[in-house]
């Protein structure tokens, strides 16, 4: 990977994508790559182990340097990528410990600056909101607790510009406390939600209570909206996780893991 140039990731990703396409065509494994992070997926453990070594040998033959000390070459059902730890066996995801500590540090600083009235740059507030917005996959209510900070940031950017400073209002402190509590708990989020099969509704009537039992016909759909490259990677891993869970409950098509 060429260093010391701002376009290094672009050059590397372009070259890597062509190689990954050739490997996908000649193997039966699922490959996801993000710059220099490469994930290989397959239901058969031994086949995956053998193909992993073949991919490493291919990359070395083409001139790439593989740092084995930083690589996970043994098949595992726990995947760490983009700051998230994915458990494919249990279909759960949680924040990586190091990333969680960094986010907590940012939240503590923001809360202290708000209480003391310290000015921060508009760009820094946007950066912090972006980091938290990335965790919407893990916390379903994340967007609700970003509205106040997002509104103040957008208002400051519109009125005084991006290259200036602003003071965040105290009304954002409860939202920050919510984020701190969630990050400290770091409870794994379930990726597969079981849709309700029946819905009971009741209403008040002059002669008493009436009730209706309805069968749910809607099937849970995968959110396929992809906003950026990170979103594409997350969507692919989410799809693989759901497919894996589907195979677990269909023994006829299940392979050795």
Buried (B, 14 or more C-beta within 10 A) or exposed (E): EEEEEEEEBEEBBEBBEEBBEEBEEEBEBBBBBBEBEBBBBBBBBEBBBEBBEEBBEBBEEEEBEBEEEEEEEEBEEEBBBBBBBBBBBBBBBBBBEEBBEBBBEBBEBBBEBBEEEEEBBBBBBBEBBEBBEBBEBBBEEBEEBBEBBBEBBBEBBEEEEEEEBBBBEEEBBEBBEBBBEBBEEBEBBEBBEEEEEEEEEEEEEEEEEEEEEEEEEEEEEEEEEEEEEBBEBBBBBBEBBBBBBEBEEEEEEEEEB
